[in-house]
Amino acid sequence: MDLTPSAHTDTFTRDHLPPAGQWPRLTDLGYPARLNCGAELLDATIERLGAARPAFRDASGTVWTYGELRERVDRIAHVLTGDLGVLPGHRVLLRGPTTPLLAACWLAVMKAGAVAVTVLAAQRPHELAAICGPARVTHALCDVRVTGDLAAAGVPGLRITPYGGGGPEDLLGLAGRRPGRYEAVPTAADDVALIAFTSGTTGRPKGCLHFHRDVLAIADTFSAQVLRPTPDDVFAGSPPLGFTFGLGGLVVFPLRAGASAYLADWGGPGQLLRDVARHRVSVLFTAPTAYRVMLPKLAEHDVSSLRRCVSAGENLPAATWRAWERATGLRIINGIGATELLHIFISAADERARPGTTGLPVPGYEARVVGPDGRPVPDGTPGLLAVRGPTGCRYLADERQREYVRDGWNLTGDTYVRDADGYFSYVARADDMIISAGYNIAGPEVEDALLRHPDVAEAAVVGRADAERGQVVVAHLVLRTGVPRGAETVAALREFTKAAIAPYKCPREIVFHDALPRTPTGKLQRFRLRGGDGTGGGGTGGGDTAAGGTEEGRAGGPA
């Protein structure tokens, strides 16, 4: 594949792209050969709609206009290239809670022609080192509140510039002495703009290389054609900017549309509802669990400003979809995305949305369900989800590229089924299918049945090794407040589940937790529930309730 001559002085990222023969087949959306996504999102939007429109809002109530945002971004870009010696192509780590300033830093890195490596404020030293090493990060812009773990990571040669602490060497102090306009580096459309690392739910994180044109492609496909925002929209949500779900939904999409975003760190579902009411949020991005937890609290908050609700990150149960529509009149826009493809590629909105399905391929993308041989299987038959479109997997010097991309298609690792109308429905992660006594059991189907019970707040279903059956189904549950964790509750839940799905699919064990283990991005860590010893146990983690929850009850028996 022929690439446009790079504007990068440091060519590390282009040098470490996978061989052209291992790339997925990419759809050409017709972008020019020279393209800087930072300039397109900011300067081009100002040219279209003016500088006075609100761009970002924060928890203090401060509103940044597009003009004010550009001035801050351009000053920071001058600091990067002038004070800090950042060259086009250098990797710049961005770390901090979700704030307008973090978003401004990302835009400045784009305009400077450098490569952003976004990480989570919650990641620990060994996790940060595992990212900085493969990406050969040279510089970091870090919120002063979370510099400790980054310094403790001991990354050789890393220059850390804090922001938000005051003083002449703080990023903002340096920026105050720089000009308010910066001419963006004329990067190639296929120069790498960012390295997004997978969340590591199944093992060593993988660095995904995305081009400047990819950043615009997710806005011009899913956002423009499914979400359909307007310049008057106010975006908000729970995903951090270190997660591509958040970067797209809270920065790229609103800026591309000339809209605004409320940027604040995740404070739980209750706080999210208060933010919706206070800031008149109209477009909401969060995970299925948050929608479910918010349901009983809706009556306490004014959510009349909402018009778009997007769900991704994990399977959205049909019961949650229906309950949200009954309570708000809004159909959740379900979707599946992947760090490897940058954002959502299957979804549906409005009258095309169907509960229990993920949806249809986003315009610009193709999808099919294939068997182990890579050939499409008949509708109604479960198989591996294969996708291709304007974005696709390009791992940073990782042998797993061959596993993810086959015959020009991205294989996401999800088991899906397509119906006769072309709708795609999630079955399970391909490596999470439970095989018990010869039966294939999809954990999400069992979870959906359990979540219909009014006493269940969260559910995760995994397989446990069993000498007689191969595996047995184990349900890990968080109950609603006040529900006893005893044998009577276990019996009631198992009988309820048997009435909803075939008895062989019902859990043989039920484990109660204070919280289910999740990554900082909110994805369920099923491997922790399986337990290293195959017991299906293991401690629980944060999620939407207090961190460090413990297992408090286990009960089981024959189905």
Residue pairs with C-beta under 8 A, 6 or more apart in sequence:
1 20
1 23
3 14
3 188
3 190
4 33
4 34
4 188
4 189
4 190
4 191
5 188
6 14
6 89
6 187
6 188
6 191
7 34
7 88
7 113
7 185
7 186
7 187
7 188
7 191
8 14
8 87
8 88
8 89
8 113
8 187
8 191
8 192
9 87
9 88
9 89
10 87
10 88
10 89
10 90
11 89
12 89
12 91
12 136
13 89
13 91
13 115
13 191
13 192
13 195
13 209
13 396
14 89
14 191
14 192
16 209
16 396
16 397
17 192
17 209
17 394
18 394
18 395
18 401
18 405
22 401
22 402
22 405
23 392
23 394
23 405
23 408
24 388
24 392
24 393
24 405
24 408
24 409
24 410
25 388
25 392
25 408
25 409
26 388
26 389
26 390
26 391
26 392
27 364
27 365
27 388
27 389
27 390
28 390
29 213
29 217
29 220
29 221
29 364
29 390
31 189
31 213
31 216
31 217
32 189
33 188
33 189
34 186
34 187
34 188
34 189
35 187
35 188
35 189
35 212
35 213
35 216
36 110
36 111
36 113
36 184
36 185
36 186
36 187
36 212
37 110
37 193
37 212
37 213
37 215
37 216
38 73
38 107
38 108
38 109
38 110
38 111
38 184
39 110
39 111
39 184
40 216
40 256
41 107
41 110
41 215
41 216
41 251
41 252
41 255
41 256
42 66
42 69
42 70
42 73
42 107
42 111
42 255
43 70
43 184
45 66
45 255
45 256
45 258
46 66
46 67
46 70
48 258
49 66
49 231
49 258
50 66
51 65
51 66
51 67
51 70
52 65
52 66
52 67
53 65
53 66
53 231
53 258
53 260
54 63
54 64
54 65
54 66
54 260
55 64
55 65
55 66
55 68
55 69
55 100
55 254
55 255
55 260
55 261
56 63
56 64
56 69
56 100
56 103
56 260
56 261
56 262
56 263
57 63
57 64
57 100
57 234
57 260
57 261
57 262
57 263
57 279
58 99
58 100
58 262
58 263
58 264
59 264
62 100
63 260
64 72
64 100
66 258
69 100
69 104
69 107
71 180
71 181
72 101
72 104
72 175
73 104
73 107
73 108
73 111
73 182
74 108
74 111
74 179
74 180
74 181
74 182
75 175
75 176
75 178
75 179
75 180
75 182
76 104
76 105
76 108
76 141
76 171
76 175
77 108
77 109
77 111
77 112
77 182
77 184
78 175
78 178
78 179
78 182
79 108
79 161
79 171
79 174
79 175
79 178
80 86
80 92
80 108
80 109
80 112
80 114
80 139
81 87
81 112
82 178
83 174
83 178
84 139
84 159
84 161
86 92
86 112
86 114
86 138
86 139
87 114
88 112
88 113
88 114
88 185
88 187
89 113
89 114
89 115
89 191
89 192
90 114
90 115
90 138
90 139
91 114
91 115
91 117
91 135
91 136
91 137
91 138
91 139
91 195
92 109
92 114
92 115
92 116
92 117
92 137
92 138
92 139
92 140
92 141
93 117
93 118
93 119
93 128
93 131
93 132
93 137
93 139
93 140
93 141
93 142
93 150
93 158
94 102
94 105
94 106
94 109
94 116
94 117
94 118
94 119
94 140
94 141
94 142
94 241
94 242
95 118
95 119
95 120
95 121
95 123
95 128
95 140
95 141
95 142
95 143
95 146
95 150
95 242
96 102
96 121
96 141
96 142
96 143
96 145
96 146
96 163
96 164
97 121
97 143
97 145
97 146
97 240
97 265
98 240
98 241
98 246
98 250
98 263
98 264
98 265
98 266
99 143
99 263
99 264
99 265
100 263
101 143
101 163
101 164
101 172
102 143
102 241
102 263
103 241
103 250
103 251
103 261
103 263
105 141
105 163
105 171
106 116
106 118
106 241
106 247
106 251
107 251
109 115
109 116
109 141
110 116
110 184
110 193
110 212
110 215
111 182
111 184
111 185
112 182
112 184
112 185
113 184
113 185
113 187
113 191
114 139
115 192
115 193
115 194
115 195
116 193
116 194
116 195
117 131
117 132
117 135
117 137
117 194
117 195
117 197
118 194
118 196
118 241
118 242
118 247
119 127
119 128
119 131
119 197
119 242
120 240
120 242
120 243
120 520
120 521
121 143
121 146
121 240
121 242
121 265
121 520
122 520
123 131
123 149
123 242
123 520
124 149
125 149
125 150
125 152
125 153
125 154
126 153
127 200
128 149
128 150
128 153
128 155
129 153
129 154
129 155
130 204
130 205
131 137
131 197
131 205
131 207
132 153
132 155
132 158
133 155
134 207
134 396
134 397
135 195
135 207
135 396
137 155
137 158
138 157
138 158
138 159
139 158
139 159
139 160
139 161
140 150
140 158
140 159
140 160
140 161
141 161
141 163
141 171
142 150
142 160
142 161
142 162
142 163
143 162
143 163
143 164
144 162
144 163
144 164
144 165
144 170
145 164
147 160
147 162
150 158
150 160
151 160
161 169
161 170
161 171
161 174
162 170
162 171
163 170
163 171
163 172
164 170
164 172
166 172
166 173
167 173
168 174
187 193
187 212
188 212
189 211
189 212
189 213
190 211
190 212
190 213
191 211
191 212
192 209
192 210
192 211
193 210
193 211
193 212
193 214
193 215
194 210
194 215
195 207
195 208
195 209
195 210
195 396
196 207
196 208
196 210
196 244
196 247
196 339
196 342
197 205
197 206
197 207
197 208
197 339
198 205
198 206
198 208
198 339
198 340
199 205
199 243
199 339
199 519
199 520
199 521
199 523
200 519
201 519
201 523
201 524
201 525
201 526
201 527
202 431
202 527
206 339
206 340
206 395
206 396
206 398
206 400
207 395
207 396
207 398
208 339
208 340
208 342
208 393
208 394
208 395
208 396
209 394
209 395
209 396
210 342
210 391
210 394
213 390
214 342
214 390
214 391
215 252
215 342
216 256
217 342
217 364
217 389
217 390
217 391
218 248
218 252
218 253
218 342
218 343
218 344
218 391
219 248
219 252
219 253
219 256
219 257
220 256
220 364
221 345
221 362
221 363
221 364
221 365
221 389
221 390
222 248
222 335
222 343
222 344
222 345
222 347
222 362
223 229
223 248
223 252
223 253
223 256
223 257
224 256
224 257
225 362
225 363
225 364
226 333
226 335
226 344
226 347
226 348
226 349
226 362
226 363
227 253
227 283
227 308
227 310
227 333
227 349
228 349
229 235
229 253
229 254
229 257
229 259
229 283
229 308
230 257
230 259
231 257
231 258
231 259
232 259
232 282
233 254
233 257
233 259
233 260
233 282
233 283
233 307
233 308
234 259
234 260
234 261
234 262
234 279
234 280
234 281
234 282
234 283
234 305
235 249
235 250
235 253
235 254
235 259
235 260
235 261
235 262
235 281
235 282
235 283
235 284
235 285
236 250
236 261
236 262
236 263
236 264
236 272
236 275
236 276
236 279
236 281
236 283
236 284
236 285
237 246
237 249
237 250
237 272
237 284
237 285
237 286
237 310
238 246
238 266
238 272
238 285
238 286
238 287
238 290
238 522
239 245
239 246
239 249
239 250
239 285
239 286
239 287
239 313
239 521
239 522
240 246
240 265
240 266
240 520
240 521
241 247
241 250
241 251
241 263
242 520
242 521
243 521
244 337
244 339
244 342
244 343
245 285
245 312
245 313
245 337
245 343
245 521
246 285
246 521
248 342
248 343
248 344
249 283
249 285
249 310
249 343
250 261
250 263
250 285
251 261
253 259
253 283
254 260
254 261
254 283
255 261
259 283
262 275
262 279
262 281
264 275
266 272
267 275
268 544
269 286
269 290
269 293
269 294
269 297
269 544
270 294
270 297
272 284
272 286
272 290
272 294
273 294
273 297
273 298
273 300
273 301
273 303
274 301
275 281
276 284
276 301
276 302
276 303
276 305
276 306
277 301
277 302
277 303
277 305
280 305
281 305
281 306
282 305
282 306
282 307
282 308
283 306
283 307
283 308
283 310
284 306
284 308
284 309
284 310
285 310
285 312
286 309
286 310
286 311
287 311
287 312
287 313
287 314
287 522
288 311
288 313
288 314
288 315
288 316
288 317
288 320
289 314
289 458
289 522
289 543
289 544
290 522
290 544
291 309
291 311
291 316
291 320
291 324
291 332
292 317
292 320
292 323
292 451
292 457
292 458
293 457
293 544
295 320
295 323
295 324
295 327
298 327
298 328
303 328
306 328
306 330
307 330
308 330
308 333
308 349
309 324
309 328
309 330
309 331
309 332
309 333
310 332
310 333
310 335
310 344
311 332
311 333
311 334
311 335
312 334
312 335
312 336
312 337
312 344
313 521
313 522
313 523
314 522
314 523
314 524
315 426
315 444
315 447
315 448
316 332
316 334
316 358
317 356
317 444
317 447
317 448
317 451
318 355
318 356
318 448
319 448
319 451
319 452
320 332
320 451
321 331
321 332
321 334
321 355
321 356
322 355
324 330
324 332
325 331
325 332
325 355
331 349
331 350
331 353
332 353
333 347
333 348
333 349
333 353
334 347
334 348
334 353
334 357
334 358
334 359
335 344
335 345
335 346
335 347
335 358
335 359
335 362
336 344
336 345
336 346
336 347
336 358
336 385
336 412
336 414
336 424
336 426
337 343
337 344
337 345
338 345
338 393
338 410
338 412
340 392
340 393
340 395
340 404
340 410
340 412
341 387
341 389
341 391
341 392
341 393
341 410
341 412
342 391
343 391
344 362
345 361
345 362
345 365
345 367
345 387
345 389
345 391
346 358
346 359
346 360
346 361
346 362
346 365
346 367
346 387
346 424
347 358
347 359
347 360
347 362
348 354
348 357
348 358
348 359
348 360
348 423
352 359
352 360
353 359
354 423
356 425
356 448
357 419
357 423
357 424
357 425
358 416
358 423
358 424
358 425
358 426
359 423
359 424
360 422
360 423
360 424
361 367
361 387
361 389
361 424
362 389
364 389
364 390
365 387
365 388
365 389
365 390
366 387
366 388
366 389
367 385
367 386
367 387
367 418
367 424
368 376
368 386
368 409
368 418
369 376
369 377
369 381
369 382
369 383
369 384
369 385
369 386
369 416
369 417
369 418
369 424
370 376
370 377
370 383
370 384
370 386
370 409
370 411
371 377
371 383
371 384
372 384
374 386
374 406
374 407
374 409
376 383
377 383
379 417
379 418
379 419
379 420
380 417
380 418
380 419
380 420
381 417
382 415
382 416
382 417
382 427
382 440
383 415
383 416
383 417
384 411
384 412
384 413
384 414
384 415
384 416
384 430
385 411
385 412
385 414
385 415
385 416
385 424
386 406
386 409
386 410
386 411
386 412
387 409
387 410
387 412
388 408
388 409
388 410
392 405
392 410
393 401
393 404
393 405
393 410
394 401
395 401
395 404
403 411
404 410
404 411
404 412
404 413
405 411
413 429
413 430
413 431
414 426
414 427
414 428
414 429
414 430
415 426
415 427
415 428
415 429
415 430
415 433
415 442
416 424
416 425
416 426
416 427
417 424
417 425
417 427
418 424
418 425
419 425
426 444
427 433
427 442
427 444
427 445
428 442
428 443
428 444
429 526
432 443
432 462
432 463
432 526
433 440
433 441
433 442
433 443
434 440
434 441
434 442
434 443
434 461
434 462
434 463
434 471
434 473
435 441
435 463
435 470
435 471
436 463
436 466
436 469
436 470
436 471
436 472
436 473
436 504
437 468
437 469
437 470
437 504
438 470
439 504
439 505
441 463
441 473
441 504
441 505
443 460
443 461
443 462
443 463
443 473
443 526
444 461
445 501
445 505
446 459
446 461
446 473
446 475
446 497
446 501
446 505
446 506
446 507
447 459
447 460
447 461
447 475
449 496
449 497
449 500
449 501
449 505
450 456
450 459
450 461
450 475
450 477
450 493
450 496
450 497
450 507
451 458
451 459
452 496
452 500
453 492
453 493
453 496
453 497
454 480
455 479
455 480
455 483
455 489
455 492
455 493
456 477
456 478
456 479
456 480
456 493
457 477
457 478
457 479
457 480
458 477
458 478
458 515
458 516
458 543
458 544
459 475
459 476
459 477
459 478
460 475
460 476
460 477
460 516
460 524
460 526
460 529
461 473
461 474
461 475
461 476
461 507
462 474
462 476
462 526
462 529
462 530
462 536
463 471
463 472
463 473
463 474
463 530
463 536
464 471
464 472
464 474
464 509
464 530
464 534
464 535
464 536
465 471
465 534
466 472
472 508
472 509
473 505
473 506
473 507
473 508
473 509
474 507
474 508
474 509
474 510
474 511
474 529
474 536
474 556
475 493
475 507
475 509
475 510
475 511
476 511
476 513
476 516
476 529
476 536
477 493
477 510
477 511
477 512
477 513
478 512
478 513
478 514
478 515
478 516
478 545
479 485
479 489
479 512
483 489
485 512
485 552
485 553
486 553
486 555
487 555
490 510
490 555
490 556
493 510
494 506
494 507
494 510
494 559
497 505
497 506
497 507
498 506
498 559
503 559
504 559
506 559
507 556
507 559
508 556
508 557
508 558
508 559
509 536
509 554
509 555
509 556
510 554
510 555
510 556
511 536
511 537
511 551
511 553
511 554
512 551
512 552
512 553
512 554
513 540
513 549
513 550
513 551
513 552
514 540
514 545
514 546
514 549
514 550
514 552
515 540
515 541
515 542
515 543
515 544
515 545
515 546
515 547
515 549
516 524
516 529
516 540
516 541
516 543
517 524
517 525
517 528
517 529
517 538
517 539
517 540
517 541
517 542
517 543
518 524
518 525
518 541
518 542
518 543
519 525
522 543
525 541
528 538
528 539
528 540
528 541
529 536
529 537
529 538
530 536
530 538
531 537
531 538
532 538
537 551
537 554
538 551
539 548
539 549
539 550
539 551
540 548
540 549
540 550
540 551
541 547
541 548
541 549
542 548
